[in-house]
């Protein structure tokens, strides 16, 4: 049993625990085999990690999706500040918003590089 970030899931993995949204509504029961469609559903409902059965071995580097190592820290800080301004009316602690801000920050910094 391992907790796996949704970016590291692969079709065919089996859930070891029910997947629920923030309000506790069950999205997928334990024992379900994952498909690509499930990954889209998880993203829509703000689910960032799930528990899968077996020994899902994830390298430490892949445990959470890192921002590109090649991006200049100054560009990254500037992009993060810009995203905070754009997302000012959103809850930055909501899992979906947090993930969206992470992706947007990385893309913005990469384009500026």
C-alpha positions as CSV (number, residue, x, y, z in Angstrom):
1,X,0.0,0.0,0.0
2,X,1.4,3.4,-1.0
3,X,0.2,6.9,-1.3
4,X,0.8,8.1,-4.9
5,X,0.5,11.5,-6.5
6,X,-2.0,11.5,-9.4
7,X,0.7,12.5,-11.8
8,X,2.5,9.2,-11.0
9,X,-0.5,6.9,-11.3
10,X,-0.7,4.4,-14.2
11,X,-3.8,2.7,-15.6
12,X,-4.3,-0.7,-14.0
13,X,-3.3,0.3,-10.5
14,X,-5.8,-0.8,-7.8
15,X,-7.1,1.5,-5.1
16,X,-6.5,0.2,-1.5
17,X,-8.7,2.9,0.0
18,X,-11.9,4.8,-1.1
19,X,-11.2,8.0,-2.9
20,X,-13.3,10.9,-1.6
21,X,-13.5,14.6,-2.4
22,X,-13.0,17.4,0.1
23,X,-16.6,17.1,1.3
24,X,-16.3,13.4,1.9
25,X,-18.3,12.3,-1.1
26,X,-16.9,9.0,-2.4
27,X,-15.6,9.2,-6.0
28,X,-14.3,5.7,-6.4
29,X,-14.3,2.7,-4.0
30,X,-11.4,0.7,-2.7
31,X,-10.6,-2.2,-5.1
32,X,-11.3,-0.2,-8.3
33,X,-8.8,-0.6,-11.1
34,X,-7.7,2.9,-12.3
35,X,-8.1,4.1,-15.9
36,X,-7.2,7.4,-17.6
37,X,-10.7,8.6,-17.1
38,X,-10.3,8.3,-13.3
39,X,-7.3,10.6,-13.4
40,X,-9.4,13.3,-15.1
41,X,-12.1,12.9,-12.5
42,X,-9.6,13.1,-9.6
43,X,-8.2,16.4,-11.1
44,X,-11.7,17.9,-11.5
45,X,-12.6,17.1,-7.8
46,X,-9.2,18.3,-6.4
47,X,-7.8,14.9,-5.5
48,X,-4.0,15.0,-5.6
49,X,-3.1,11.7,-4.0
50,X,-4.6,8.2,-3.7
51,X,-3.6,5.0,-1.9
52,X,-3.0,2.1,-4.2
53,X,-2.6,-1.6,-3.4
54,X,0.7,-3.4,-3.7
55,X,4.1,-2.0,-3.6
56,X,3.9,1.0,-5.9
57,X,7.5,2.0,-5.8
58,X,7.9,5.7,-6.5
59,X,11.4,7.3,-6.6
60,X,11.8,10.1,-4.1
61,X,12.2,12.4,-7.0
62,X,8.8,11.5,-8.3
63,X,6.9,11.4,-5.0
64,X,5.6,14.9,-5.7
65,X,5.9,16.6,-9.1
66,X,8.8,19.0,-8.7
67,X,9.1,22.3,-10.4
68,X,11.8,22.2,-13.2
69,X,15.2,22.1,-11.7
70,X,16.5,24.2,-14.6
71,X,14.4,27.2,-13.9
72,X,16.1,30.2,-12.4
73,X,14.9,30.8,-8.8
74,X,14.4,34.5,-9.5
75,X,12.1,33.7,-12.5
76,X,10.3,31.1,-10.4
77,X,9.7,33.6,-7.6
78,X,8.4,36.2,-10.1
79,X,6.1,33.7,-11.7
80,X,4.8,32.6,-8.3
81,X,4.1,36.2,-7.4
82,X,2.3,36.8,-10.7
83,X,0.1,33.6,-10.1
84,X,-0.7,34.8,-6.6
85,X,-2.1,38.0,-8.1
86,X,-4.1,36.2,-10.7
87,X,-5.5,33.7,-8.2
88,X,-6.2,36.3,-5.5
89,X,-9.9,35.5,-5.2
90,X,-9.3,31.7,-4.9
91,X,-8.6,29.6,-1.9
92,X,-4.9,28.8,-2.2
93,X,-5.3,25.8,0.2
94,X,-7.9,24.0,-2.0
95,X,-6.1,21.0,-3.5
96,X,-7.3,21.8,-7.1
97,X,-6.3,25.5,-6.8
98,X,-3.0,24.6,-5.3
99,X,-2.2,22.2,-8.1
100,X,-3.4,24.6,-10.8
101,X,-1.2,27.4,-9.3
102,X,1.8,25.0,-9.2
103,X,1.3,24.1,-12.9
104,X,0.7,27.7,-14.0
105,X,3.8,28.9,-12.1
106,X,6.0,26.3,-13.7
107,X,4.7,27.1,-17.2
108,X,5.0,30.8,-16.7
109,X,8.6,30.5,-15.4
110,X,9.5,28.1,-18.2
111,X,8.2,30.5,-20.9
112,X,10.1,33.4,-19.3
113,X,13.3,31.5,-19.3
